[in-house]
């Protein structure tokens, strides 16, 4: 049965269905509704877990290090400045191979202060050794939650995960969703039973220090685990579809890509808007399609090559900048293609920064600009889109 | 100590006071214990992968988060109904007084059943003797050097036990490796507290304080006998225990045996500083009733 709820409520309910043992949170806009709803579930007995209100995001993730090492299934959620404050803990968690799952609400990073959506926060954390999957809508973010617990906790993966969802656009939107059935989730996601835990009956040392004769091997294993995670994301995605009847593709998804000359590559909630724009453009005879990146880490290099090989021009649309050199997706995509025979021109659009709307009109403009590349060649590899020149 | 829960083979400096503190703490806590440690001397010297000195489960994450990590361990144990297991933090003064201060405040505030033990060697020793908020007045460190314009650390030591008491922590104590019976008793008592506990253990550092090899225990004893380190105990905010000093010694006896105070006996203004330090010791006598 479909129900109209706020996105944050949907996420909280999906987390509840995953039966976490420990939730540790610090409030920050626009993540707050998620953690408020979770605390309500605990307060009214709908969720049997230890819920701790900590004094900072640094401590929310740090406390989960302890809880996870003690064998608990652990969850937190944050955004933007909170994620930035967690930065060193992110690397620590992945290095310690703790399968913590976090709903990472996407919001711009200060300064200037902005509470609105872009994806600078998670993009800045893309090297932290966490799986990152970007949700297009609330339902996908909900459905990703049990999937990512399952993937992260897989003994061959043991890598933490972020379910990335756009702040306000998804967290605060009311839309119809299907709730997960907790009994079905329990079957899909068995209890977490780690091989090594903090246990006085079998004392183990967690978080030892490694000199140069060991460090590389730890990192190598993390890298390999992320390679394995790519396969598991595909597999678990299929399993989820079989049980719950909803599928989203694997590492990527495509839309209207048959015979597409202009291919947009994007991620997150803007995918929905882009699909609508594409429908209109297609009806006008414009051959445009879309590749939706679901998994940004691991990066779907092969899948992107396959999906994009026949396009005549590729345009990335992303909500982040790497100040000093382009933007993350544009650079990563070009890197994926460099040693392949594909020589399709790639241009990038950094759009929607700090919450500026990307509507159908903006997508049409981007497609128009990208189409021109076929005739004119690349004039600028990256365009910071929609800059008001009169304000500069 | 052959069968200590803190195994030999660790890389602490010869003559370091810290391993003695750790052995005594673990001896009192027993094997049914989980320890979280921040980054620091203890962490780097006890866990060079693939070796470990820890015969109890032990977890290290970062420099400023051990209190948060332990909080997570404690709530997980609560979820699994294993509340009989002791949860300890054992960390140095840099992580306790400075960088991990916020996390400790959070841990105290939330009321976790965790004993936080600070082995206090009064500076960042692991990184090369830089000043921390625990460094005493006019001690020389590598970031509070002495010179024409400086007599060392310009600030007095932060009063962490008072800060713990202000959090309404049910058990707060100071201890010393020179008084092992007292230290062990305090650890045991802390573990029966219904909530967080804070124990600050004075642990002399041979490298940073610069004293004669084999003198760590003697240094710790002098700190107590000069009344610079009052051994005190608070239960529910009430001062319930004070280790009496039978023969109070002048602070010079303590200062003159340590390289970090050597300048006070040579430099202009040194005598005044020694008088100020003596006044601090005298104030402790008054405040805590150290002498009968």
Interface residues (C-beta under 8 A of the other chain):
Chain A: X21 X22 X24 X49 X50 X52 X53 X54 X55 X56 X58 X59 X60 X62 X63 X64 X65 X66 X67 X68 X69 X70 X71 X72 X74 X88 X89 X92 X96 X198 X199 X200 X202 X203 X204 X205 X206 X207 X208 X209 X210 X211 X214
Chain B: X31 X32 X33 X34 X36 X43 X44 X47 X48 X49 X50 X52 X54 X55 X56 X57 X58 X59 X60 X61 X62 X64 X65 X67 X68 X69 X70 X71 X72 X73 X74 X75 X76 X77 X78 X79 X80 X85 X102 X103 X105 X106 X109 X110
